[in-house]
């Protein structure tokens, strides 16, 4: 029979062993969490870029279905259907967080013809008013396109700034921001240039709409996020790879863990809208939760 002191010694050693194992396990979990990157749960509002309707499905039914799948809202390109969307929002509580400016690729703010630029500005004003009607907070804008000797990088910069500045009194009056999207338009293809372009407006009513997948082609998405900083107001959610182009989320070259690290460092909170498709809407919802939110 063991003595009392022997038993105490045994229990003490056992406790130390268990405690050591617990500490090692905790350290391992912390290291794994650091590798995975932080969680952005409660900070990302999940949305779709329109679409998703089943055949014959009403807007109200679509909103209800998306809400049940964990989405918080949508972004629409159909400014002419604002009344239909507003009615569906009132009944379901599902948000239309913004509109995509109609015709901005063809009726460009950077177009060589000033008449076309004026029409482009009118389109932007129309989108701003309808976004306000829907209770949204922004209009996504492609500011132009580098398109030959009469539409150079400098032209896009100067002409788009001139036209956007003309709508800023309206934007500030109704409380809707103009957010410039990062796209493949030959314009500001480095994060530093795009940062300086946003700063050139010198207005709180203009910000960046950062497309995660689009800009992976030019520099890692997490580097763009770091350089753009608080200028980024909303996110488009895409993935892109050198071998497979635009693809299912998680199957491209975007380092989602580092994306979350940079967003967390910025204390980012805002809308993240999936543009493109995965295996299903259910799949998209789960992938955003896993990759961008980090659940």
Secondary structure, DSSP 8 states (H G I E B T S, - for coil): ---HHHHHHHHHHHHHHHHHHHHHHHHHHHHHHHHH----TTTEEEEE-S----TT--HHHHHHHHHHTT--EEEES-GGGHHHHHHHHHHH--EEEEEE-TTTTTS-TT-SSHHHHHHHHHHHHHHHHHHHHHT--EEEE------STTS-HHHHHHHHHHHHHHHHHHHHHHT-EEEEE--SSSS--SHHHHHHHHHHH--TTEEEEEETTGGGGTS-HHHHHHHHGGGEEEEEE-EEETTTEEESTTSSS--HHHHHHHHHHTT--EEEEE-S--S-HHHHHHHIIIIII--
